[in-house]
Amino acid sequence: MEYDRVEVECRSGYKVNEYPVAFTFRDERKSIAEIVDRWYEGGTTTDAPLIDYYKVRTKSDGRVYILMYLRSLDQWFVRY
């Protein structure tokens, strides 16, 4: 799977980057209408980085994207 780096705006509550609310992809800001699914990977050993995944639907066009947050690098990526 290939992912492109993106800037993501998040709600921060009890933790930083609690969940995404919008992201900028190809110079277009996309507001998130719904988080369709959410899951986690890694974190069980030191060589497995913790990654958060969000399957989101956008408000403007209703398309579904996969956002990936790599915590160790504090970076977001998108798969479309």
N, C-alpha and C positions, 0 to 999 in steps of 0.2 A: 504494500500500500504506500502511496505517495501522499505526503501532506505538504501544504504551503504554509509558511509562517504568516500569522495575522496578529493584528492588535485587537484585544478583546476588552470590553468594559464589563466589569463584574459588580455584583452586589457583594459587599463584605459585611458580614454580621458577626456571628460567633467565631468565624475564622476568615482569614484573608482569601479573596477569590472564591467566595462561597459558591456562587454559580454565575454563569454568563448572562448578560442582559442585551448585549449588542456586540457586533464585531465589524471590522473594516476589511473588506475583501475586494481586491482589484479596484481600489480607490472609491468604493461604495460602502457607506455605512448601512448595516443590516440589523434592524431591531429584531429581537427574538420574541416570537409570539408564544412559543411553547417549548418546554424541554420534554421531548418525546420519550427519551430513555437516558439512563445514566449508569455508568459502571466504572470499575477501577481495575487496575492491573499493577502487579509488582508490589514492592515494599516488604516482601516477606524475608528477603535477604539483602545484604548490603550491595550486592552486584545487580539487583533488580530494582531500578528506579521506580518510584511511585508515579503512576500516570492516571489522570482523571479523564474520562471520556464523556461527552455530552452529545446526544443526538438531538438536534434542535430544528424547529421549523421557523422560518422567517415570516415577519408580518407582511412585508411588501409583496412578495411573490409566492409565498407558501412553499418554497423549496425546502428540502431537508438537507442538512449538513451535519458532518461529524466534527466536533471540536475536540481537540486533545490538549490537555494542559500537562506539561512536563514540569513537575514541581521542582526538581533539582536544578533546573535551568531558569525557572520562572518564565517560561515561554509557552505561547499558544500556537497551535497549528490547526489547519482546516483540511478536511477531505470533502470533496464535492462530487 
